[in-house]
Amino acid sequence: MLLSPWLILASVIAGALIGIFNNELATELLPFGSLYLKFLQMLVLPMLITAVISGLGNLFISGMTKAHITKILIFLFIGLILASLLGVLFGYLGEPGSEMQHDAKVTLGKTIIETESSVSAMPGNDASSPGLFTFVQAMIPSNIFTALNRGDNLSILFFSILVGVSMGLMNTTSSKLALSVVDAFFEVFLRIIGWLMYLLPAGLLCLFAGQIAQVGIEIVWATAQLILYIYIACIIVMAAYSFVVWWQSRATHSYLESLAALKQPLLVALGTSSSLATIPAALSALKENLNAEKNTCDLLVPLGFTINPPGTVLHFSIASVFIAQLYGTELGMSEMSIILVGSILAGLAASSAPGVVGLSMIAMTLDPLGLPTNIAIILLVAIDPIVDPILTAVNVHANCAMTMMAQDEEVGELDSQSEFMRSMTKNL
C-alpha cells in the first residue's frame, strides 16, 4: 500500500498544494524531506561502485560482443543529438527570450541582483570556461579516496569502470569470486534502500512542499514561456523513449502497459529531482515489470545516469538560445552548431556535478558566443526547482529505454553466468 503509485502521486500533489497555499508549513516540512533525501544519497555512491564493477565484470566474463557495445553507443549518440536539436528548435522557433514583456525583464533583473551574491558564494562555483580537457581532467582522480570523500561521481565512475573491466578480463576463479562479493554488497545496499522506499510518500510530500515554497511566483511568470517550452520538449522526448521501451517489450506488453510499468521511477524522479535516488525503483520496474535481464540492468541503470543525460542536454540547449535572444545575439548556422555540440558536452559534464557547479557547465556553449555565463547561471538557478523534476524524469526514462534497448540474445548466457556465480558463493 505504501509503495502504491497512486499514493505517491497523491503525496506529490498534496506537497505542491501545501507549497502554494501554506508557505510557513512548507518551510517547516522541508528539513524532513531533505533528511529523507540524505538517507537515499547515503547509499548512492556504494550502489554506483558495486553496480558498475559487478555489471561490467559479469558482462566481460560472459563475452560481451562488440555489437552489444556499438548498439548502446549509437543509441546514446542519437538520443543526445536529438535532445539538443529539439531544444535549439524550440528556443529558436518559440523565441522565449525575444518576446518577453517589460515587466518580465524587470523581474528577471531583480532576481539576478538578489541571487548573484548567494550563487557566487557557493563552494565550487567556477564559471570559467570549462573545456573538453577540463572535463577529462575532472574524470581522472589523483586520489580515489579524496574523490570518495568529495562525492565526485565522475571520478568514482571512471575508477569503477576500470576495476570492473579489469576484473572481467581476468576471467579467473578468484575474479569471479570477487565479483560475487561485490554483487552481494550491491544486493545489500539495494535491500536497505528498499526499506527506505516505504517512507517515500512522506518524503516526497515534504520535499515537494518545500521546493514549491522556495520558488517565487514572480520568477515563474517572468520565465513562463521558457518553462512551458522546456516541459513540452521534455514530454516529446519522453514519448519517443516510451516508444523504444514498448518496441523492445512489445511481445509481452502493450504500449499502455509498458508506460505503466515505469510509473514508479518516474514519480520518484518528479518528487526527488534526483536521478540517482530513482535507481532502486528503476531496477525494480525493469526487472519485475518488463522482465529485463539482471546484469544488464545492474550495469546500465547506474551507469546511464552519467553517460545518458538527454534532459540536461535539452535544458542547456534551449536555455542557451534563450540567453542569446535575451541579449539580442543573432543566431546563424555556426552559432546554432556551437549550441548543438556544446550542449551535449555540457550535459555530459554536468551529469555528475552537484547543483550550481553542474549548471555552470553552460559556459561551454555561452563563452564561444560571447554571452554572460554568470547571468545565465543565476537564471538557471532561479528556475531550477521548477524544471528540474521534468528534466530528471526525462533522464530516468531515457536510461530505462537504453537498458531495454541493450536486451538481446545474450540474456540467457548472462543469466547462466549469474547462477554460476551465486552457486559458487553458496558453496563457500
Secondary structure, DSSP 8 states (H G I E B T S, - for coil): -TT-HHHHHHHHHHHHHHHHH-HHHHHHHHHHHHHHHHHHHHTHHHHHHHHHHHHHHHHHHTT--HHHHHHHHHHHHHHHHHHHHHHHHHHHHH-TTTS--HHHHHHHHHHHHHHHHHHHHSTT---S---HHHHHHHHS-S-HHHHHHHT-HHHHHHHHHHHHHHHHHH--HHHHHHHHHHHHHHHHHHHHHHHHGGGHHHHHHHHHHHHHHHS-HHHHHHTHHHHHHHHHHHHHHHHHHHHHHHHHHTTT--HHHHHHHTHHHHHHHHHH--TGGGHHHHHHIIIIIS---HHHHHHHHHHHHHH--HHHHHHHHHHHHHHHHHTT----HHHHHHHHHHHHHHHHHHTTS-HHHHHGGGHHHHGGGT--HHHHHHHHHHHHHHHHHHHHHHHHHHHHHHHHHT--TTHHHHHHHHHHHHHHHHH-
